[in-house]
Amino acid sequence: MPKYVLIGLIVVITTFVIMNYWSKFEETTKNKIIASIFAIIAIGFVILISLLIF
């Protein structure tokens, strides 16, 4: 149970830090962050599908 509370706090704090500094980032940094998020989602989706198939 405490593990999930810590994960939730980390996600919320990270989101607020990114929101706070988003306007100060350069365009290339913003693009890298967005690309990284979509890459993590895509990899997670592929892993999930492969676990469901096999």
Buried (B, 14 or more C-beta within 10 A) or exposed (E): EEEEEEEEEEEEEEEEEEEEEEEEEEEEEEEEEEEEEEEEEEEEEEEEEEEEEE
